[in-house]
């Protein structure tokens, strides 16, 4: 399974999607490609550390920007090599994996959902604290 992080304003996202599909056909691979809109699913993008679009993610391998054919082929082979043996991969597995990775990356500390005002503050460059910890936040 490959995640393609996109944005509605991204000119190159469709190009990368076509490149992935063409390269998969060339190497004879049938892998599932899921598009993740970073504006709708910010929590998934944050979990995978996506900072730019387009970004391809498969397991622990990621590739940002418009790749050359050699880089894309290398990414796909790494994706194939790291894939589980079963063929059926549900879209729910993406969300489960994202939640698990986010939980583990914060040392098992559950996160508090940020409200819209904290997103607005972050856009304006103000620091916000959305993590629930035992110690107080220091900025």
Backbone bond lengths (Angstrom), bond angles and torsions (degrees), N, CA, C in turn:
res aa  C-N    CA-C-N  psi(-1)  N-CA   C-N-CA  omega(-1)  CA-C   N-CA-C  phi
1 X - - - 1.443 - - 1.530 108.07 -
2 X 1.316 115.02 133.59 1.463 121.08 178.30 1.519 108.20 -121.27
3 X 1.326 115.77 133.64 1.456 121.42 175.10 1.518 108.03 -99.48
4 X 1.312 116.72 130.51 1.461 122.47 174.68 1.521 106.80 -112.16
5 X 1.323 116.06 108.17 1.463 120.92 179.39 1.526 108.19 -83.05
6 X 1.335 114.78 124.00 1.463 121.20 -174.71 1.525 110.38 -132.18
7 X 1.317 113.87 175.04 1.459 122.74 175.16 1.519 107.12 -142.78
8 X 1.325 117.79 147.93 1.466 119.31 178.48 1.534 112.81 -60.84
9 X 1.326 117.15 -23.27 1.460 120.90 -177.47 1.530 112.32 -93.80
10 X 1.315 117.37 1.66 1.462 122.03 -176.13 1.532 110.43 -82.83
11 X 1.304 115.56 118.00 1.463 121.43 -180.00 1.529 110.75 -74.33
12 X 1.335 117.12 -34.33 1.461 121.72 -173.06 1.524 114.32 -88.68
13 X 1.316 118.44 -9.49 1.462 120.77 -175.80 1.527 112.51 -62.71
14 X 1.328 117.38 -42.98 1.464 120.56 178.17 1.521 111.20 -66.44
15 X 1.323 116.66 -34.51 1.456 120.88 178.16 1.525 110.02 -63.06
16 X 1.327 116.48 -46.15 1.465 120.86 179.93 1.528 110.34 -65.47
17 X 1.320 117.42 -39.52 1.463 120.85 178.28 1.527 109.91 -60.03
18 X 1.325 117.15 -45.84 1.466 120.95 178.09 1.528 111.18 -63.39
19 X 1.335 116.45 -38.97 1.465 120.34 178.71 1.531 110.91 -62.14
20 X 1.331 116.76 -43.83 1.467 120.77 -179.97 1.524 110.07 -62.83
21 X 1.329 116.63 -47.09 1.463 120.23 -179.30 1.521 111.70 -62.07
22 X 1.329 117.21 -41.76 1.463 121.64 179.11 1.526 110.81 -65.31
23 X 1.321 116.86 -44.67 1.468 120.85 -179.40 1.525 111.06 -65.76
24 X 1.330 117.61 -38.16 1.470 120.82 176.93 1.521 110.60 -62.94
25 X 1.323 116.83 -41.14 1.467 120.71 176.43 1.522 110.71 -63.33
26 X 1.328 116.98 -40.75 1.462 121.97 -178.13 1.529 111.65 -63.31
27 X 1.335 117.07 -43.19 1.463 119.54 -178.46 1.526 112.26 -89.27
28 X 1.334 117.02 0.45 1.460 121.24 176.41 1.516 113.83 73.61
29 X 1.305 116.54 33.45 1.465 121.85 -178.08 1.521 109.88 -109.38
30 X 1.315 115.72 136.90 1.467 120.56 174.63 1.521 107.30 -113.70
31 X 1.289 116.16 94.51 1.459 121.26 179.12 1.520 108.14 -114.99
32 X 1.293 115.82 153.12 1.465 119.84 179.60 1.517 109.72 -86.24
33 X 1.324 114.87 133.05 1.458 122.44 179.17 1.521 107.46 -115.72
34 X 1.332 116.45 118.85 1.458 121.85 179.30 1.526 108.82 -110.80
35 X 1.329 115.81 127.00 1.454 119.97 175.00 1.518 108.78 -87.15
36 X 1.332 115.76 134.70 1.461 121.77 178.45 1.523 106.75 -121.76
37 X 1.319 116.07 112.90 1.464 121.84 177.94 1.529 107.67 -76.41
38 X 1.334 116.70 115.00 1.467 119.85 -175.01 1.520 112.58 -69.27
39 X 1.319 117.51 -19.71 1.461 119.45 178.29 1.529 111.26 -78.06
40 X 1.315 117.39 -31.27 1.464 121.40 178.34 1.523 112.14 -88.03
41 X 1.331 116.52 -33.01 1.463 121.42 -174.40 1.529 110.30 -122.29
42 X 1.314 115.18 61.46 1.461 119.85 -178.18 1.528 112.29 -62.43
43 X 1.329 116.52 -33.52 1.460 119.85 -179.16 1.531 111.98 -63.68
44 X 1.309 117.50 -35.00 1.463 120.42 178.08 1.527 109.63 -71.85
45 X 1.329 116.65 -42.93 1.467 120.31 178.79 1.525 110.97 -62.20
46 X 1.312 117.57 -41.73 1.469 121.52 178.52 1.519 110.94 -64.03
47 X 1.314 116.42 -40.59 1.453 120.94 -179.01 1.525 111.64 -61.61
48 X 1.313 116.51 -40.86 1.462 120.91 -179.42 1.527 112.52 -88.09
49 X 1.307 117.70 0.58 1.462 120.82 176.66 1.516 113.83 71.00
50 X 1.316 117.08 31.32 1.461 121.52 -178.53 1.521 109.51 -78.28
51 X 1.318 116.18 121.55 1.462 122.08 -179.21 1.522 112.70 -111.14
52 X 1.322 117.49 -16.34 1.465 121.43 -177.68 1.521 109.10 -145.05
53 X 1.307 115.34 155.19 1.460 121.06 174.71 1.519 108.57 -118.54
54 X 1.288 118.28 148.03 1.462 128.34 -4.71 1.522 111.17 -76.81
55 X 1.327 115.16 146.05 1.460 122.01 174.20 1.521 108.41 -134.19
56 X 1.321 115.71 131.88 1.456 122.63 175.43 1.520 108.11 -101.79
57 X 1.337 116.64 135.60 1.462 121.72 178.24 1.520 108.39 -134.77
58 X 1.323 114.58 133.42 1.458 120.96 173.63 1.516 107.51 -145.02
59 X 1.314 116.19 108.63 1.462 120.20 -176.25 1.513 110.02 64.40
60 X 1.315 116.42 -123.33 1.465 120.15 179.90 1.524 112.50 -97.64
61 X 1.328 117.20 5.55 1.464 122.09 -178.21 1.522 109.18 -102.22
62 X 1.336 116.28 134.42 1.466 119.26 177.06 1.526 109.51 -137.89
63 X 1.318 114.93 157.80 1.459 122.42 -178.32 1.525 107.34 -147.05
64 X 1.334 116.86 119.54 1.465 121.28 -177.65 1.518 110.79 -108.24
65 X 1.326 114.69 151.84 1.457 120.36 177.81 1.513 111.60 84.02
66 X 1.329 115.55 -169.30 1.462 121.57 178.43 1.530 107.08 -92.48
67 X 1.330 116.78 110.42 1.466 119.60 -175.17 1.523 112.51 -82.49
68 X 1.329 115.77 156.07 1.462 119.28 169.79 1.528 106.56 -76.58
69 X 1.310 117.52 166.79 1.469 120.81 -174.72 1.529 112.05 -63.05
70 X 1.331 118.31 -35.75 1.469 120.54 179.08 1.527 111.61 -66.13
71 X 1.337 116.95 -43.14 1.466 120.31 178.39 1.529 111.07 -64.81
72 X 1.316 116.32 -40.51 1.460 120.37 179.72 1.521 110.43 -65.38
73 X 1.319 117.53 -44.07 1.466 121.41 178.98 1.534 110.30 -62.21
74 X 1.325 117.22 -42.60 1.459 121.20 177.53 1.526 110.68 -60.88
75 X 1.336 116.56 -44.05 1.467 121.40 177.68 1.528 110.57 -59.41
76 X 1.331 116.81 -45.27 1.463 120.22 -178.41 1.529 111.43 -65.05
77 X 1.333 117.66 -40.85 1.462 119.84 178.19 1.525 111.02 -65.18
78 X 1.326 117.41 -38.58 1.462 120.22 176.77 1.531 110.30 -65.98
79 X 1.320 115.60 -36.99 1.461 121.06 178.16 1.529 110.82 -64.89
80 X 1.322 116.21 -43.20 1.464 121.26 179.84 1.527 110.22 -65.85
81 X 1.328 116.71 -42.17 1.466 121.19 -177.97 1.521 111.89 -65.95
82 X 1.319 118.21 -31.82 1.461 121.67 -177.33 1.507 114.44 -93.12
83 X 1.306 118.00 4.64 1.458 122.10 -175.08 1.526 111.97 -79.66
84 X 1.334 117.43 145.78 1.460 120.19 173.88 1.532 110.18 -65.69
85 X 1.307 116.91 160.52 1.457 121.04 -174.56 1.522 113.79 -71.96
86 X 1.323 119.23 -27.52 1.458 119.74 -178.50 1.529 110.22 -75.13
87 X 1.308 116.08 146.68 1.467 121.39 -175.58 1.526 112.78 -83.84
88 X 1.318 117.70 -37.15 1.457 120.40 -175.47 1.524 111.29 -79.37
89 X 1.309 115.87 120.86 1.458 121.12 177.43 1.524 107.43 -125.17
90 X 1.311 115.84 119.51 1.456 120.30 -177.62 1.520 110.36 -83.99
91 X 1.333 115.97 151.21 1.462 120.75 177.38 1.523 110.76 -63.70
92 X 1.332 117.39 -27.81 1.464 120.37 178.09 1.528 111.36 -62.96
93 X 1.323 116.42 -28.37 1.461 120.03 -179.83 1.525 110.45 -62.81
94 X 1.322 116.87 -29.89 1.463 120.92 178.63 1.522 109.70 -64.04
95 X 1.318 116.92 -48.08 1.454 120.69 -179.47 1.527 111.44 -67.01
96 X 1.333 116.89 -41.26 1.459 120.21 178.02 1.515 110.74 -61.18
97 X 1.324 115.98 -44.89 1.459 121.08 179.79 1.525 110.55 -63.02
98 X 1.336 116.66 -41.14 1.466 120.75 179.97 1.523 110.46 -63.98
99 X 1.330 117.22 -43.91 1.462 120.12 178.96 1.528 110.91 -63.46
100 X 1.331 116.55 -43.12 1.456 120.85 -179.50 1.522 110.82 -63.65
101 X 1.340 117.62 -44.42 1.456 121.18 179.87 1.519 111.31 -64.56
102 X 1.335 116.48 -40.26 1.457 119.99 -179.86 1.521 110.22 -65.91
103 X 1.319 116.47 -42.78 1.461 121.35 -179.96 1.523 110.58 -63.61
104 X 1.336 117.27 -44.17 1.463 121.56 -179.24 1.515 111.77 -69.56
105 X 1.318 118.11 -36.00 1.461 120.72 -177.30 1.520 111.95 -68.86
106 X 1.316 117.00 -19.27 1.462 120.57 178.70 1.524 111.03 -104.96
107 X 1.323 116.49 24.05 1.458 120.80 175.25 1.517 113.55 66.73
108 X 1.330 116.98 29.18 1.450 120.13 178.72 1.515 113.83 79.24
109 X 1.342 116.65 8.98 1.461 120.60 179.80 1.522 108.52 -87.99
110 X 1.331 118.85 121.81 1.457 119.69 178.60 1.527 110.34 -64.83
111 X 1.310 115.83 148.94 1.455 120.86 -179.18 1.511 110.93 -102.47
112 X 1.304 116.13 145.94 1.453 122.37 174.94 1.512 107.07 -88.48
113 X 1.314 116.04 135.66 1.450 119.88 179.33 1.523 109.43 -68.14
114 X 1.324 116.29 133.19 1.462 120.41 179.50 1.523 109.42 -78.20
115 X 1.327 116.65 139.67 1.450 119.58 176.75 1.528 109.24 -85.90
116 X 1.311 117.21 173.97 1.464 120.63 -175.74 1.518 112.31 -64.70
117 X 1.334 118.19 -29.02 1.468 119.53 179.66 1.522 111.24 -67.96
118 X 1.332 117.87 -34.60 1.464 119.40 178.38 1.513 111.00 -71.01
119 X 1.356 117.10 -32.22 1.467 119.52 174.64 1.524 109.99 -65.70
120 X 1.345 116.63 -39.32 1.459 121.16 179.32 1.527 110.24 -65.59
121 X 1.330 117.09 -41.55 1.465 120.93 177.94 1.528 110.40 -62.33
122 X 1.327 116.10 -41.78 1.467 120.02 -179.64 1.524 110.39 -63.34
123 X 1.334 117.40 -38.41 1.468 120.47 178.54 1.520 110.62 -65.04
124 X 1.341 117.30 -33.81 1.454 121.39 -178.81 1.527 112.27 -85.09
125 X 1.324 117.41 5.24 1.451 120.99 176.24 1.518 114.48 88.62
126 X 1.337 118.25 2.54 1.450 120.29 178.41 1.521 108.95 -81.84
127 X 1.288 116.89 143.71 1.456 120.30 179.24 1.519 109.41 -82.16
128 X 1.319 115.37 139.94 1.462 121.04 177.52 1.513 108.55 -128.42
129 X 1.302 115.23 158.99 1.459 120.18 177.79 1.516 107.74 -119.07
130 X 1.326 117.83 112.35 1.454 121.42 179.02 1.509 111.56 -110.81
131 X 1.326 116.65 3.83 1.452 119.64 -177.45 1.525 109.93 -100.10
132 X 1.303 116.25 132.77 1.457 122.11 177.91 1.528 107.36 -89.02
133 X 1.307 116.70 114.98 1.458 120.78 179.37 1.509 109.73 -130.09
134 X 1.342 115.47 167.22 1.462 119.62 177.40 1.501 111.32 -73.79
135 X 1.324 116.91 -33.34 1.463 121.13 177.65 1.522 109.31 -88.27
136 X 1.320 115.92 160.21 1.458 118.54 178.63 1.518 110.38 -75.83
137 X 1.303 115.65 156.80 1.464 121.27 179.20 1.518 109.34 -73.68
138 X 1.306 116.40 139.19 1.466 121.44 176.97 1.499 108.23 -124.47
139 X 1.330 117.17 123.04 1.474 121.53 178.50 1.489 109.31 -123.19
